[in-house]
Amino acid sequence: MRLIVLVLILLVSTSFSQEKGSLKAVFDCAVKDLDWISLRLSLIKKTAESLIREGKDYKFVITIHSYCIPVVEKNLRKFPKDKAKKIEFIQSQLRTLKELYNVEIKACRIAMDRGKITGVPDFIETVPNSWITLIELQNSGYAFVPF
């Protein structure tokens, strides 16, 4: 009898989570503070882990532009050693989010051109204009979360 009740509860809770659909958020990075960026990325990871534990589906996107754009530079030799080390760590966080948590990472081409970004790691997608991307995502139901 307990097994039947447990199965019914599981079926009902699964159907409710499917009816609601994915929890969708776009995390917008436009800040300069590398420590703050790293902290925010760790919170995105913890949020994804919580949702996974709760059995909830999610779709996360990180948009990168403005003062945040140096974090996508592939050539870390352009930066002083301390800054390069922080960017390297941030890129490892971004890679983990992409590969283990299926988070999309989108860098703004306009900001890349202005910031003289010469190349990006292969796991980062470039978009022509991150504001257009933000508008499109919000119009399709993504919650906007600024860094």
N, C-alpha and C positions, 0 to 999 in steps of 0.2 A: 504493500500500500504506500509506504514512504517513497519507494522508487517511482511509482506512478505520479505522485504529487510533485516530486522533484523534477521529473521529466516535463510535466505540465508547466511548472514554473519556468523552467529553462526555455520551453517553446514560446511561452507568452513573452518573456523578457527578450528573447531573440527577435520575435516579430515586432515588438515595440522599437528596438534599436534599428531594425531594417526600415520601419515606417519613417522614422525621423531622418534617415539618410546619414551621410557623412557630416562630421563637424569640420567645417572648412574655414581656414584662416590664412590671410596673407600678412606676413610679418615684414614690415618695411624698415629697412636699415638705411638711414641717411645721416647718421651721427659720426663723429670723428674719433671719439674716445675708444681705443682698441680694447681696453679692459672692460668697458661697458658692453661692447659688442660681444666679447667672449662670454660675459655673464648672461646676456640675453640668449645666446645660442645654447648655453647649457640649460637654460630654462625651457627653451623649445624642445630640447631632447627629453627633459624630465616630463614635460607635458605629453609628448608622444608616448613615452613609457607608461604614464598613468592611464592614458586612453587605451593602450594595448592591454594593460592589466584588467581594465574594466570591460574589455570586449567591445569597445566602441570604434567605429570606423572614422578615420580622419583623412583629410587632404590638406597638407600644408605647403605653402609657397613662401620663399624668402625673396624679396626684391632688394637689390643693392644699387644705390645711386648716391649722388651728392658727395658729402664728406666721407661716406663709407666705402667709396669705390676702390681705394687702394688695397683693400683686403682681397680683391680678385686678381691682383697683378701676379703673373706667373714668375717674372724675373725679380726675385727678392734681392738681388745684388744692387738694385736701385736705391735701397733704403739703408739707413744706419743699422748696425748690427742688432741693437735692442728692438727697434721697430720691426725689422725683418723676422726676428724670432717670434714676436707676438703675431704677426701676420701669418707666419707658417703654422702656428698653433690654431689660429682662427680657420685657416684653410683645412686643417685636419678635422676641426669640428664640423665644418661645412660638408666635407667629404663623408664623414660618419652620418650626418643627417641625411644626406642624399642616398648613400649606399645601404644603410641599415634601417632607416626610417622612411624612405621613399619621399623625402622632402625635395621639392623642386627649388633650384637655386637659379635666379634670373638677375643678370647684371645689365644695367642700362648702357647702351651704346653711346648715347649722348654724353653721359658722365665719363665713360671710358675715354672718349675722344678728348674731353676737356682735361681729364686727369692724366693724359698721355700714357694710358695703359697699353702695353705692347702685346700682351697675350694673357689668356686666362687658362686655368687648369681645365682639363677635358670634362669634368663633371659639372661645370658651370655653363649654363646657357646664356647667350647674349640676346637681348631684345632691343629693338630700335629705340623705344621710349618707355621707361618704366612707369611713367604716369598713365600711359595708355593701358599698360598691363594691369596696373592697380584698378583702373576704372572698369576694365573688362572683368576682372576677378570679382570686384565688389558687385557688379551688375549680375554676376552669376551666383551670388550667394555667399561669397567669402567675407568673413569678418575682417575688418582692418585693424591690425595691431601694430602701432608704431614702436620702434625701439626706444 
